[in-house]
Amino acid sequence: MPQLDRPAEADLDAVGAGLDSLDAPVGDRRPSFWKRFAWGFLPPVLALVLLIVVWQILWAAAFWSEAQLPAPLAVWDEFWSRVVSGEVFGFVWTSVHRAALGFVAGVLIGTPLGLVVAKVRVVRAAIGPLLTGLQSLPSVAWVPAAILWFGINDGAIYFVVLLGSVPSIANGLVSGIDQIPPILPRVGQVMGANRLSSARHILLPAALPGFLAGLKQGWAFSWRSLMAAELIALSPQLGVGLGAYLNQGSSLNSIETVIAAIFLILLVGVGIELVVFRPLERAVLRARGLTSSL
């Protein structure tokens, strides 16, 4: 075997050290809690303050009447009166618990459905386009049919929420599985994994980023579907959720109530994103060493 001179050996050692450093785990470079809090909290707050300032300027300029564009203070008075009376907590709880139950049911249905569609070619050819079509169909289109089938009750609302969330969750999982390197399922087969074990220990973990994106989209569609259902399906036995509160403002021609309801709907959506999905997304990225994306 030919002997290498010292400069060549040094070059090889340097290359080897560089490759080892690439394989070595990166140290924990997570910013401090206060820095993460500042980056996560301050930009949305500043954007909200800027929006209110622009809103106040437009109101003061009187381009539109008070019935079309109220003062920010008038909307705040409406919102705060509902907080003081405790009504706002009932509105939020009624809607959030419905959306959460519908979303969990959507995950339980959409996950196995996505696995079957991704791995069984005949099923994919049969219902894959249908899932995509259902995902693009506005959820409000299902509300009249749900009322006729189930009546004005919780069953109709949950039906609309499921049809909004299941296609997105299933398609997200299918997309994630499609991006898995083919060698991973083959390794599982060589090691004796059956279909259930392969799905549990290989497919789902490897498809987790795409699946998480599908879950986020599924929640967004669940929330939108719920608001559409609550706006149309009105009944005393259903209680008053955020959609019904928005409908009240529209029926009473109260723009302050309408904007306060829209603000609450937006606040819940952003809150769920920041409290639930953002930490999950960061944990998944950190587990895969993608700390630069955090």
N, C-alpha and C positions, 0 to 999 in steps of 0.2 A: 504493500500500500504506500503510495507516495507521501513523503513528508511535506507538510506545509511550512512555509517560513513564518517567522514570528508576526509580521504585519498581517498576513492572511489569517492566522489564528486569532489575532486580536479583532479583526473585522468580523469573523464568524462569532466570536464571543459577544461582540456588541450586538450583532443581529439577534442572537439567541436571547440576550438580555432584553432586547426590545420586544421580542415576541412574548417572553414571559411576563413582561409588564402589561402587555395587552390582555393576557389571560388572567392576570391577577385581579381580584375584586377591587373595585374602586372604593376608597375610604368614604366614610359617611360625611358628605359635604352638605348636608341639609342645613338651610339657614335657620336662624333662631326663631323661636315662636313669634316674637314680636315683629320680626321682619316679615315672616310669612303672613302674619295677621295684617300688617300694613299693606302688603302687596295685594292681599285678597279682599281687604275691607275698604281701604281708602279710595281706590279708583272708582268702584261703583257709587260710593257716597258722593264723590266729587262730580261724577256724571249726573247724579240725581240733583245735586245742588244747581248745577249748570242748567238742567232742564227746568227747574222751578224758576230760576232767574229769567230765562227766556220766556217762560209762560207768563210771569208777572209783567214783563215788558209788553208782551202782546196784549195782555188784558188791559194794561194802562193805556195802550195806544187806541183801544176801543175800535178795533177793526171789525169785531163781531159783537153781537148783543150778549147780555148776561145769560140769556137762555141757551146760547151756543157755547160760549167760553166764559165760565165763571172764574172768579178770583181764586188763587190757590188757598187763601185763607178760608173761603167759603167751603171748599171741598174738605179742608182739614177739620172745620167745625162739624161737618156731617160725619166724617170718619170718627172723630173723637167722641161725638155724642153716642155713636154705636158702641164704642169701646167702654165708655162710662156705664152705659146701660147693660153691658155684658152681652149684647146681641151678636157682636162681631165674633165672639168665641164660638157661639152656636153655629153661625154661618160657616166658619172655617172647619169646625169639627164635622159637621154634616157632610161637607164636600170631601174633606181629606180622608175620612175613614171609608167613604164609598170608593174613592179613587184608589186607596191603598188595597182594599179587599179585591177590587176588580183587577188591579195590577198583579197581585199575588196569584189570583186565579189565571190571569193571562200568562204568567211565567210557568205555572204548572202545566198549562196546555201547550204553550208555544215552544217550550224546551224539547219535549219528546217529539213534537211535530217537526221542529227544525232538524232534529237528528235523523228522523225517518226521511225527510225530503232530501237531506244532504247525502245520505248513504244509499238510498234505494232509487235506482235510476227511473224505474217505471213511475213511482210516486212523484218524483221530481218532474217528470214530463207531464204528468196528469194535473197536479195541483200547484206546481211552481208558478206558472203564469197567473193562476187564480189568486195566490197569496200576494203577488205583486200588484194585481189589480185592486184587491181589497185594501192594500196599504195606501194606494193613491185615491181611493174613493172617500170623499168627505164624510165624516162620521154623522153629520147632521142628516144625511140622506136616510140613515137607518132609523131615526127617531120616529117618524110616522108609522113605519112598519112595526117597530117594537111596541108602540102603543096599541096598535090593532091586535097584535098577537098576544101580548101579556097584560094589557090594560095599563092604566097610569099607576104604576107601583114600582118598587125597587127592582123587580125582575126586568122590567123594560130598560131601566137605567143601566143595570149591570150587563145586560145583553149588548147595549151600545158600547159600553166601555171595553168589553171583551173583543168585539169586532174591531175596535180601534187599536188595541194593544197586541193581540195575538199575531197578526201578520208581521208587524215590525219586529217583534221578538224572534219569531221563527226565521225571518229573512236575515236578521242580524247573526243568528247562529249559523245559518247556511253559509253566509259570507265568510264568517270566521273559519269554518271547517274547510272551505274551498282554499283558504290561504295556508293551510297546514302543509309542511313539507311531506311528500309521500313516504319518506323513509320512516317517519315516526309510527304510523299504523303498521308498517311492515315489521318494525322492531317489536311491537307489541304482539303481533302474530307469532314471530319466532320465539318469543318468551312464553307463549301459551295463553295469551289473553283471549278470552271469548269476546263476543260482541258487547255484552254489558260491561265487562271490565275495561275493554278498549274505550268505550264511550265515556266511562267514569274517570279513568286514570290517564287517558291520552287525548281524546278528542276535545272534551270540555275544557281541560286546562290549557291545551294548545290554542284553542279557539277563543280563549277568554277575552282578549282585547276586542275582537269583532262582536262577541256576544254581549260585552258590556256596552258597546255602542248601540246594539240593538235594544238592550234594556233601557238605556237612556231615551232612545226614540220611542220605545214602547210606553214609557211613563209619560212622555210628552203627548203622545196620541191618546193615552188614557185620560189625561187631564183635559185635553181639548174635547174629547168625546163626552166626558162628564158635563162640562159646561154647556155643550150643545143640548144634551138631554135635559139638564135642569132648567134651561131657558124655555124649553117647549113643554115638557111634561110637568105640569104644575098641579099639585093636589095637596090638601091639608095633611093627608096621611104621610106624605113624603117629607114634611118639614121644609124648612127654608135653608137652602144652601147658598153658595155664592152666586150660582146661576140664577136662582129665584130672586135673590136680592138685586141682581142686575136687572132682571125683568121688572121688578117693582119700580125701580127708578125710571125705566122706560115708560111704564104704564102711567106713572104720575107726572111725566114730563119734567122730571127733576134731573138736570144734568149733573148737579153735585153728587147725587146718589149714584148715577151711572159711572162717573169718573172714580168715585170712592170704591165702587165694586170692582172696576177694572184694576185699580191699584191693588186691591186685596188679592185678586186672582193672580196678578203678576208677582206679588210678594210671595205667595205660597209657592209658585213655580220656581222662582229664583231660590227660595229657601230650601226646597227639596234638592235642587241641584247642588247647592253649597254644602248642605249637611249630609246628604246621602251619597250622591254619585261622584262628587269631586273627591272625597277621601278614598272611595273605592278605586277610582281611576288612578289616583296617585299611588295607591298601594300596588296595583297591577304593574304600573310603569316602573316603580322602584324594584319590584321583585324581578323584573326583566333587565335591570341595570340601565334603564332609560332615564337616569336622573336629570339629564340635561333638559328633558321635556317638562320638568316640574316647575 
